[in-house]
Every structure is written in C-alpha cells, then in structure tokens.
Amino acid sequence: MQMDILSDAMSTIKNARRAGKQECVISPTSNLIKNVLQVMQQHGYIGVFEEIEDGKGDKYRVEINNRLNDCNTVKPHFHVGKDEYTDYEKRYLPARQFGELIVTTPKGVMDHKQAREEGVGGSLLAYVY
C-alpha cells in the first residue's frame, strides 16, 4: 500500500539515477506527479516523459538526464510565504542559485523562483538539484 505517491515517484527517479539507468517507469500516475515532472523537465533535470497505458494501470516513462544529482520530497509540506523562500533554499538546496524548490501555489505547481516573481506563497512539495 502506497502512502505518498509523490515520494515514491521521486525515490524511483533518484534510485534509477544512482543505478546509472537512462530511464525509469513511475506507477501510479497523478496530476500532481505530472506537474512536478513538468517543472523538472523545464529546468533540464529530466528529459521527455510520456504516459503509458497498459492493462494494469497508467504509468510514466521518464528519461533521466545526467544533470540530476538529487531529488526528494519535503515532509511535512511546509507553508511558505512569498518572502520566506530564502530560508528554505538554505535548508534544502546545497548552494545559492543551484537547484529548485518545487512549490504548489494557487496559480499551480511551479519552482520557487517563478513563485517569488509572481509574488505568491504556497506549500513546498519537493526539491531537485
């Protein structure tokens, strides 16, 4: 029984990267996972991802780039104000201007830099660098 499908998806990507694989399969699918993968793809941490339909349920096939060092979920999902991103950058990212915090906001799932530009707060979902 899966408790946190986003955490399972991020662990699958991280484990495949550590094993030297070029792609992995994430199951089950959800809109949240799709949105997080889109943010990771926009910043070049993963390549193309596609939804695969088979008789047992939908899955995502994800191409992994060599740029990915680490990715994980943030637990608990801290609520972050529009002026508080710097504190969480220091906590979860290894260096300044290196990596992305993935945030869910009223305007959708985006990285922390875009959320700061738009002046919105939200809940931390994950980090990637």
N, C-alpha and C positions, 0 to 999 in steps of 0.2 A: 504494500500500500504506500503510495507516494504522498508525502505531506506538503512539499513545496516544489512544484514543478519547475519554477524558475531556477531554484538552487540546483535541482537535478540536471537541468539543461546546461547551466554554467559549468558544473562539475564534469559533464560529458565532454564539453569543448576543451576544458583545461586538461583532462586526462588524455584525450586524443592528441593534444599538442605535445604533452610530455612524452608520449609514446612515439612521437615522430610521424604521426599519420597526417595525411593531407586533407582528409575529410572525416566527418562523423555523422551519425544519424541520431536525431533527438526525437524522442517519443514520450509522452503525447504532445500534441500541439495546442497552442492557445494564442489569442490575440496579444497578450502581454509578451510572450516569448517572441512572437513575430516582430513586435515593436522594438524590443531590446536588440534583436538581431539586426534590424534595420539601422539602429544607431551605431552598432558595432561595425556594420558594413560601410556606413557613411564615413567613418574615420579610418577605414582600411585594416581593421583588426581581423575581419573575416572576408572571404570572397563572396561568391554567389551562393545564395541559399535558395532551395526550392522545396515546395511541399510535395510529398509523395503519398499517393493514396494506394493502400492495399487492403486486403480483406480484414485485417486485424485492427485497423485504425490509421489515422493520418500521422505522418512523420515529416520532419525536416531533414534534408541532406544539406550539410553545411561544409563549405570549403574553408580550410584554416590557412591563414597566411603566416609567414614566418615573423611578422611584426608583433604578434601576440605573445606577451610574456606571462601574464596572469590575468585571471578574471574570476570574480566571485560575487555573491550576493551580499548585501548589507543587512544584517539582522541585529536588532529589530529595524524595521523600516523607519528610520528617524524622520521626523517632520522638520523641514529646513525652511527658514525664512529666506526672502530674496537677498538678504545681506549676510547670510551665515555660511555661504558655500566655502569660503576660505578655510574655516575651521575644519570642515570635513575633508577638504583637499589635503590638508596637513595630516589628517588622521589616516586616510585610506590610500593616498597616492604617494609614490616613492620620491617624487621631486616636483618642483614647481614647473608648470607648463608641460607636464608629462602625464598622459593618461586622461581618462574621462570618468566622471561620476555620471551614472545614468539615473535620471530623476523622472518620476511621474508627476505631472502638473495638471492643472485644469485645462491647459492647452495641449495636452498629450504627453507622450514619452519623448524625452529629449536629453541631451547632455547638459551638464551644469553650466557650461559657457553660454549656450543658447538661452537657457533659463535666466541666467544673470542679465543677458542683453535684453530679454523681453520683460524683465522685472517681475518674475513670478517665483513663488516658492513652491514646494511640493514635498514629496516623500522620496527618500533615497531608496533605490532598488538594487543597484549593483555598481561595481567599478571594473574598469578594464584598463590595462596598460601593457 
